[in-house]
Amino acid sequence: MGPVSADYRQRIAQTVISSTVDDSNDHYAGVYFFLSLDLVNSTAYKASNADWKFRTRMFYDDARNFWKNHKVSFNPRVWKYAGDEVLFYSRVRSVNQLQNAVEASYRAVQHVSSTVQSWTQSARTRLFVKGTCWAACASFRGPAAAEELIESSPDDPNQRNLIFRPDLATGTDLPILDFLGPEIDAGFRIASGSIKNALVVSAEVADTIRSKGERSHGNRLRIVNYRELKGVWNGRHYPIVWYRDDWTKGNLGQDYSYDDSLKSDEVRGAYDGREDSADALSLILDQVDRRWLRSQLPSEVSRKPDEPSLDAAMIRSDSVQIHCVAVCVSETGKILLAKRKPTKSVFPSHWEAGCAQLRADEDFCASMKRDYLADFGVMLDFSAIQNSVVGTYSFEKDMQKIPGIIFVARVAGEPPLLQSKHSEARWVGLDELADIFCQACVPDLKERIEQALVRVGRQDSLDLP
């Protein structure tokens, strides 16, 4: 994904200028960490593999689900999907959180790359995932500041980048927060130095970790090249920094093939031992006056022992502590039902109606429209249902009680269903439900379907088997 275009900047400026900005958004201001996971050589894969649409969806899911399925202390949110790239963001409040974010991002690059290479033999030889991470200070801005951002970049790092809310009226699959500014653009430029088996880290992030974080993390950072990046540092050469666990020549020889060094100056420099220590970043950032991040983050977050942090609150909301289910009814009265995979820790191989994950600052309908489109490929319609709430439920997981809300939704037609998240998904007629109910089902499934049919005016169908 390239830097934000001038037209896009202008359009966003007009959106911000014409919108109302209030003080309730002030709590969003701060340091944000960004991560890009980019699927490389996907164009060649698409040319020779008919399953590329399904595989792209799998890449999105693998990238998004890594943070939930692995024990990492970093819990980012999806910023946006851009072709074969997934972008994440997360607010960070300390150097400790920042270095944990970099470490977890490196693990994500390794894991997701390994996953996509296991798809097919052609994927093993062609596909890999490269990663880039960077940071920016950002805040909600008023109309005057938005106009200033378009014209020039203020010197204050806290005033250089903009957080705004896209207009959600045109669709529910848009991000809750979006970002614009010179540090945001720079991250996309830095990605030109990324390659497999390494994570590119912005100079500011690398310097902050090296100078204020644990030494073990700092030792994993090396400068592998210097590049002149358009629009970054006023034409001064930018240090391309890689994060790797093992910098020994033998390990580099295993991770990169003979022609990688012919294609990449960074690989050639690393393999020949010409990389520089990240200690050089301190002097470099002094010379270009770019040490703003180090002053923004304390080593640790300081708060009272019983005071929950905003990060913890965001993690709880974004890690699906509230579930929402849509009982989907087609125009002919069929019900969308799916069988959970046998590997699920809760209700394995049970029939259900699907489930969505509520995110922070998102309403129930928006979350269900987003996740049911991603999981099943269906568009949900709640507009014609006067009271779409069917009931509530809860279940135990990892020693916690998780609450949920059940809704009913209409679906136009009976579109083919995606089945990547479930072992089976299909439209079930009322005469077929008896067979389903004889199998393992999530609690109260029959009763919820009956209540849903009442909501959509199908009282004549209540004599379910």
C-alpha positions in Angstrom: 0.0 0.0 0.0 1.4 3.4 -1.0 1.4 6.7 0.9 -1.9 8.6 1.2 -2.6 10.5 -2.0 -3.2 14.3 -2.1 -6.8 13.7 -3.2 -7.5 11.5 -0.3 -5.9 14.0 2.1 -8.1 16.7 0.7 -11.3 14.6 0.9 -10.5 13.7 4.5 -9.8 17.3 5.4 -13.2 18.3 4.1 -14.8 15.5 6.1 -13.1 16.7 9.3 -13.9 20.3 8.6 -17.6 19.7 8.0 -17.9 17.4 11.1 -18.4 18.2 14.7 -15.4 17.5 17.0 -16.0 17.5 20.7 -13.9 17.0 23.8 -15.2 13.5 24.3 -12.6 12.3 21.8 -9.6 13.7 23.7 -8.9 10.4 25.3 -7.9 8.9 21.9 -4.9 11.3 21.7 -1.5 9.6 22.2 1.1 7.3 20.7 -0.1 4.7 18.2 1.7 1.6 17.0 1.0 0.5 13.4 1.7 -2.9 11.8 1.5 -3.9 8.1 1.4 -7.6 7.1 1.7 -7.9 3.4 1.3 -11.1 1.3 4.1 -11.1 -1.2 3.9 -12.7 -4.7 0.2 -13.0 -4.5 -0.3 -11.8 -8.1 1.7 -14.7 -9.4 -0.2 -17.1 -7.2 -3.5 -15.7 -8.5 -2.5 -16.3 -12.1 -2.1 -20.0 -11.6 -4.4 -20.9 -8.7 -8.2 -20.8 -9.0 -8.6 -20.8 -5.2 -6.9 -17.4 -4.7 -10.1 -15.7 -3.5 -10.5 -18.3 -0.7 -6.8 -18.1 0.1 -6.9 -14.3 0.4 -9.7 -14.6 2.8 -7.7 -17.2 4.8 -4.7 -14.8 4.9 -7.0 -12.1 6.3 -8.3 -14.5 9.0 -4.9 -15.8 9.9 -3.5 -12.3 10.3 -6.5 -11.2 12.4 -6.8 -14.3 14.5 -3.1 -14.6 15.4 -3.5 -12.2 18.3 -6.4 -14.2 19.8 -5.0 -17.7 19.3 -1.5 -17.0 20.7 -0.4 -15.9 24.1 0.9 -12.4 23.3 0.5 -9.3 25.4 -0.2 -7.1 22.4 -3.8 -6.9 21.1 -4.1 -4.7 18.1 -7.2 -3.8 16.1 -7.6 -4.1 12.3 -7.2 -0.7 10.8 -8.0 -1.7 7.2 -7.6 -4.3 4.5 -5.9 -3.1 1.4 -5.6 -5.7 -1.4 -3.1 -8.3 -0.1 -2.2 -6.2 3.0 -3.7 -6.1 6.5 -3.0 -3.1 8.6 -3.3 -3.0 12.4 -3.1 -0.3 15.0 -2.9 -0.2 18.8 -2.4 2.6 21.3 0.8 2.2 23.4 1.5 3.9 26.7 5.0 2.8 27.6 8.3 1.5 26.2 7.5 -1.9 27.7 4.3 -2.0 25.7 6.1 -0.8 22.6 8.8 -3.5 22.7 6.1 -6.2 23.4 4.3 -4.9 20.3 7.4 -5.3 18.2 8.2 -8.8 19.6 4.6 -10.0 19.0 4.6 -8.5 15.5 7.7 -10.4 14.6 6.1 -13.6 15.8 3.0 -12.8 13.7 5.1 -12.3 10.5 6.8 -15.7 11.1 3.5 -17.6 11.9 1.3 -16.1 9.2 4.1 -16.6 6.6 4.5 -20.2 7.6 0.7 -20.7 7.4 0.3 -19.4 3.9 3.3 -21.4 2.7 1.5 -24.6 3.8 -1.4 -24.0 1.5 0.0 -25.7 -1.6 3.3 -26.7 -3.1 3.2 -23.5 -5.3 2.5 -21.4 -2.2 5.5 -22.9 -0.4 7.9 -21.7 -3.2 6.2 -18.4 -3.9 4.3 -16.8 -1.0 5.6 -15.2 2.1 4.5 -12.4 4.4 6.6 -9.3 5.1 6.0 -7.0 8.0 6.6 -3.3 8.8 5.9 -1.5 12.1 6.1 2.2 13.0 4.6 4.7 15.5 3.0 8.1 15.4 1.6 10.6 17.9 -2.0 11.4 16.9 -5.0 13.3 18.1 -8.5 14.3 17.1 -8.4 17.7 15.5 -10.7 20.6 14.9 -11.4 22.2 11.5 -8.5 24.8 11.6 -6.0 22.1 12.5 -7.3 19.9 9.7 -6.7 22.6 7.2 -3.2 23.2 8.6 -2.4 19.5 8.3 -3.2 19.7 4.6 -1.0 22.7 4.0 2.0 21.9 6.2 3.3 19.7 9.0 3.5 21.5 12.4 6.7 21.0 14.4 4.9 19.6 17.5 4.8 15.8 17.1 1.5 15.7 18.9 -0.1 18.0 16.3 1.3 16.3 13.2 -1.1 13.4 12.8 -4.8 13.3 12.7 -7.3 10.7 14.1 -10.8 10.9 12.6 -13.9 8.8 12.3 -15.0 7.8 8.8 -18.6 8.3 7.9 -20.2 5.0 8.8 -23.5 5.9 7.1 -22.3 4.4 3.8 -21.3 1.0 5.2 -20.6 -0.9 8.3 -17.4 -2.6 7.3 -15.3 0.6 7.6 -12.8 1.1 10.4 -13.9 2.8 13.6 -10.8 5.1 13.6 -8.7 6.3 10.7 -5.4 8.1 10.7 -3.7 10.7 8.5 -0.4 12.5 8.7 3.3 12.6 7.8 4.3 9.9 10.3 1.5 7.7 8.9 2.8 8.2 5.4 6.4 7.5 6.4 5.5 4.0 7.6 4.3 3.0 4.2 7.6 4.3 2.7 9.7 2.4 5.1 8.0 -0.8 4.0 10.2 -0.7 0.8 12.9 -2.3 2.9 10.9 -5.2 4.2 11.4 -8.8 3.2 10.7 -12.3 4.5 12.0 -13.5 7.8 12.5 -10.1 9.3 10.4 -7.3 10.6 11.1 -3.7 9.5 11.0 -1.3 12.4 10.9 2.5 12.0 14.0 4.3 13.2 12.1 6.1 16.0 10.6 2.9 17.4 14.0 1.0 17.2 15.8 3.9 18.9 13.3 4.1 21.7 13.5 0.3 22.4 17.3 0.3 22.2 17.7 3.3 24.5 14.9 2.7 27.1 13.9 -0.9 26.7 15.4 -4.3 27.6 18.8 -4.8 26.1 17.8 -8.2 24.7 15.3 -6.5 22.5 17.8 -3.9 21.4 20.3 -6.6 20.4 17.7 -7.9 17.9 17.7 -4.6 16.0 20.2 -3.9 13.3 20.5 -1.2 10.6 20.8 -3.2 7.3 20.7 -0.3 4.8 20.1 3.4 4.3 17.6 4.6 1.7 16.4 8.0 0.5 12.7 7.8 0.9 10.4 10.3 -0.9 8.8 12.7 1.5 10.6 11.3 4.6 13.2 13.2 6.6 13.5 16.0 3.9 15.5 13.8 1.6 18.0 12.6 4.2 18.9 8.9 4.0 16.7 6.8 6.3 18.1 3.9 8.2 16.3 0.6 7.4 16.2 -1.4 10.6 15.4 -5.1 10.9 14.3 -7.0 13.9 15.4 -10.7 14.0 16.0 -13.3 16.7 19.2 -14.7 15.2 21.8 -12.7 13.2 24.4 -15.4 12.8 25.5 -16.0 9.3 24.4 -19.7 9.4 20.8 -18.7 10.4 20.8 -16.0 7.7 21.9 -18.6 5.2 18.9 -20.8 6.1 16.4 -17.9 5.9 17.4 -16.5 2.6 18.2 -18.2 -0.7 21.2 -17.5 -2.9 19.4 -15.0 -5.1 17.8 -13.1 -2.3 21.1 -11.2 -1.8 21.1 -10.4 -5.5 17.6 -8.9 -5.4 17.9 -7.1 -2.0 20.7 -4.7 -0.8 19.4 -5.3 2.7 19.9 -9.1 2.6 23.3 -8.7 1.0 24.4 -6.3 3.7 23.2 -8.5 6.5 24.7 -11.7 5.0 28.1 -10.0 4.4 28.1 -8.7 8.0 27.9 -5.0 6.9 24.9 -4.2 9.1 25.3 -1.4 11.7 24.3 -1.7 15.4 21.1 0.1 16.4 23.3 2.1 18.7 24.0 4.4 15.8 20.4 5.5 15.7 20.8 7.9 18.7 23.3 10.0 16.8 21.3 9.8 13.6 18.1 10.9 15.2 19.9 13.8 16.9 21.2 15.0 13.6 17.8 14.9 11.9 15.9 16.1 15.0 13.6 13.0 15.2 13.9 11.9 18.8 10.2 12.8 19.6 9.1 9.2 20.4 11.6 8.7 23.2 10.2 11.6 25.2 6.6 10.5 24.7 6.8 7.2 26.4 7.7 6.3 30.0 9.4 2.9 30.6 6.3 1.6 32.4 2.7 2.6 32.7 2.2 4.2 36.1 -1.3 3.9 37.7 -2.9 2.9 40.9 -3.1 -0.9 41.6 -6.9 -1.0 41.4 -7.2 1.4 38.4 -7.9 -0.4 35.1 -6.0 1.1 32.1 -7.7 2.3 29.0 -5.7 -0.3 27.1 -7.1 -3.1 29.3 -10.6 -1.7 28.6 -10.0 -1.7 24.9 -8.6 -5.2 25.0 -11.6 -6.5 26.8 -14.0 -5.0 24.3 -11.9 -5.9 21.3 -11.3 -9.5 22.4 -14.9 -10.3 22.2 -16.1 -10.3 25.8 -19.6 -9.6 24.4 -20.9 -11.9 21.7 -23.8 -11.2 19.3 -25.6 -13.8 17.3 -27.9 -13.3 14.3 -30.5 -15.9 13.5 -30.5 -15.4 9.7 -33.8 -16.0 7.9 -34.0 -16.1 4.1 -36.8 -14.9 2.0 -38.2 -18.4 1.8 -38.0 -19.0 5.5 -34.8 -21.1 5.6 -32.4 -20.7 8.5 -28.6 -20.3 8.2 -27.0 -22.9 10.4 -23.3 -23.9 10.8 -21.5 -26.7 12.6 -18.6 -25.6 14.8 -15.3 -27.2 14.1 -14.3 -30.2 16.3 -11.2 -28.3 17.4 -13.3 -25.6 19.2 -12.7 -25.5 22.9 -16.4 -24.5 23.5 -19.2 -26.6 22.0 -17.1 -28.5 19.5 -19.1 -30.0 16.5 -22.3 -28.3 17.7 -24.7 -26.6 15.3 -25.2 -22.9 15.8 -26.5 -19.8 14.0 -23.1 -18.1 13.7 -21.6 -15.5 16.0 -20.1 -12.0 15.7 -17.5 -10.2 17.9 -18.4 -6.9 19.3 -15.6 -4.3 19.1 -15.0 -1.2 21.1 -17.1 1.8 19.9 -19.2 -0.4 17.6 -22.9 -1.2 17.7 -24.3 -4.8 17.6 -25.8 -4.5 14.1 -22.5 -3.2 12.7 -20.5 -6.0 14.2 -22.9 -8.7 13.0 -23.0 -7.2 9.4 -19.2 -7.2 9.3 -18.5 -10.7 10.7 -21.4 -12.5 9.0 -20.2 -11.1 5.7 -16.7 -12.3 6.5 -17.6 -15.7 7.9 -20.5 -16.7 5.6 -20.6 -14.1 2.7 -24.1 -12.9 3.6 -25.5 -9.4 3.9 -27.7 -8.9 6.9 -30.8 -6.6 7.0 -32.3 -5.5 10.3 -34.3 -2.5 8.9 -37.6 -4.3 8.3 -37.7 -5.9 11.8 -39.4 -3.9 14.4 -37.8 -5.7 17.3 -34.8 -7.7 16.3 -33.6 -8.7 19.8 -34.5 -12.4 20.4 -32.9 -12.9 23.8 -29.6 -13.2 25.7 -27.3 -16.0 26.7 -24.0 -16.8 28.4 -21.3 -19.5 28.5 -18.1 -20.3 30.3 -14.7 -20.0 28.6 -11.3 -19.9 30.2 -12.9 -19.6 33.7 -14.8 -16.5 32.6 -18.6 -16.0 31.9 -19.1 -14.5 28.5 -22.4 -12.8 27.8 -24.2 -12.7 24.5 -27.2 -11.1 22.8 -29.3 -12.9 20.1 -30.9 -11.0 17.2 -32.9 -12.0 14.1 -31.9 -10.7 10.6 -33.2 -11.0 7.1 -31.1 -12.2 4.2 -32.0 -11.5 0.6 -32.2 -14.8 -1.4 -30.1 -17.8 -0.3 -26.6 -16.9 -1.3 -23.9 -19.7 -1.3 -22.2 -19.8 2.1 -18.6 -19.6 2.9 -17.4 -22.4 5.2 -13.9 -21.6 6.1 -14.7 -20.9 9.8 -17.0 -23.9 10.3 -16.9 -27.5 9.3 -20.3 -27.1 7.6 -22.7 -24.2 6.8 -26.0 -24.4 5.0 -29.5 -23.1 4.6 -31.9 -25.3 6.4 -35.6 -25.6 5.7 -38.1 -26.0 8.5 -38.7 -29.6 7.4 -35.0 -30.3 7.9 -34.7 -29.0 11.4 -35.7 -32.2 13.0 -32.5 -33.8 11.8 -30.5 -30.9 13.1 -32.1 -31.0 16.5 -31.3 -34.7 16.9 -27.6 -33.8 16.7 -25.5 -31.7 19.1 -26.7 -28.1 19.1 -25.7 -25.1 21.2 -28.1 -24.5 24.1 -31.6 -23.3 23.3 -31.1 -23.2 19.6 -34.6 -24.5 18.8 -36.2 -22.0 21.1 -34.2 -19.1 19.6 -35.2 -20.1 16.1 -38.9 -20.2 17.1 -38.6 -16.7 18.6 -36.8 -15.4 15.5 -39.6 -16.7 13.2 -42.1 -14.8 15.3 -40.1 -11.6 14.8 -40.2 -12.0 11.0 -43.9 -12.8 10.9 -43.6 -16.6 10.4 -46.0 -17.6 13.2 -47.4 -20.2 10.8 -44.2 -22.1 11.1 -44.0 -22.5 14.8 -44.9 -26.2 14.9 -41.3 -27.1 14.6 -40.3 -30.8 14.9 
